[in-house]
Amino acid sequence: MKTKECNKKVKNMFPEYREFIQDLRQENPHFSKLFEEHEELDQKIVLLEQNPVHVINNDIEVLKRKKLNIKDKLYAYLKQAEQQSEH
């Protein structure tokens, strides 16, 4: 993901953890991979929702649940980074 796109996504998703996200994306390959996967799912969902044929589609709900699960994992990483920085 391009830095500009990443910065836009960070502002929307976890604005209070902006600096942690940038650091973790550089230092932690797993976090970075999850972040990329979240963005890819977001793009797929948007495309599916824009197509009227897919408006009532269980696949979209599955993708949304998967995206939320990834977001929860990202949040856990961020909370851990925040706690470590306080020590």
VENCORTA-V966434 format. One record per pair of residues at least 12 apart in sequence whose ideal C-beta (glycine too) atoms are under 7 Angstrom apart, sorted by sequence separation. I is the first residue (numbers start at 0). J is the second residue. If there is no record, write none. Layout:
<<I J> <I J>>
//
This chain:
<<47 59> <44 59> <44 62> <43 62> <44 63> <40 62> <44 66> <40 65> <41 66> <40 66> <37 66> <8 38> <37 69> <36 69> <37 70> <0 35> <33 69> <37 73> <0 38> <33 72> <34 73> <33 73> <30 73> <30 76> <23 76> <20 77> <23 80> <19 77> <16 77> <19 80> <19 81> <13 77>>
//
